[in-house]
Amino acid sequence: MNLYSGPDYLMHFKYSGMLNVTFVTFMYGLAIPLLFPIAFTYFVVLYIVEKLCLTYYFKKPPMYDEKLNESVIGTLKWAPVFMMIFGYWIMGNR
């Protein structure tokens, strides 16, 4: 079995990377504002790479249902909450 056989190549790792960058940026972005442009660059590069892979590399559509997407979106809803909590702690700790 070839690991590079289609667009479903380790999609869960791509989602985990996106969640990691998002949550770290939201949690510590008020203390380290440089994280916001870094996260923006990460997402732009990821978008371009995925677009190019869909255009030139992948042959079959992914075999995923909506459960993975709904799970990630449900998890992402907590990022602003963590930003408010950590922001209050960071800005009030002087």
C-alpha angles and dihedrals in degrees: 000000000000115000091207095058103117151338092294088071102139094324091164089061090053090051092047091052091050091048091048094052092044097049095043090049094048094044099046102020095100091055095040108030091182088076092074096062090041091053090046090053091048092053094045092051091045090051093050093046093048091048091051092046091050091049102044111013117032118079106182132042115254119271097223129121126216095270094089093048093046090049092052093046090049090052093046090058088072096057096083090048091055089046091055093046096046092039091055090049095046096045094042096048099086 
